[in-house]
Amino acid sequence: MSSNLKGLHAIVHGTVQGVSFRYYARLEAARLGLTGWVRNLPDRTVETYAVGPRDRLESYHDWLQRGPSQADVSWVDATWSDTPEQTFETFEISYGTRDY
């Protein structure tokens, strides 16, 4: 695992379900070259975990605070890690309650 890879775990609050948030989050992550996942949670928030260089994760975090045009993001709870919990091959939309 490359030492320049960092991790970002975030919970996005607001009107973030039913507005294609996961779809656009995956597109943004792919554009930035990040790997990880995004999923809806039962409490109507969106959870995401991304792995990549810190500057690209910061760009993703900035995007999460806005989301797609249909979303109304209230706030983002973010946890940064200098060592990713795990690495991924791609960035996926997760359906269901699969644990990573």
Stockholm file with secondary structure:
# STOCKHOLM 1.0

chainA/1-100         MSSNLKGLHAIVHGTVQGVSFRYYARLEAARLGLTGWVRNLPDRTVETYAVGPRDRLESYHDWLQRGPSQADVSWVDATWSDTPEQTFETFEISYGTRDY
#=GR chainA/1-100 SS CCTTEEEEEEEEEEECSSSSHHHHHHHHHHHHTCEEEEEECTTSCEEEEEEEEHHHHHHHHHHHTTCSTTCEEEEEEEEEESSCSCCCSSEEEECSCCCC
#=GC SS_cons         CCTTEEEEEEEEEEECSSSSHHHHHHHHHHHHTCEEEEEECTTSCEEEEEEEEHHHHHHHHHHHTTCSTTCEEEEEEEEEESSCSCCCSSEEEECSCCCC
//
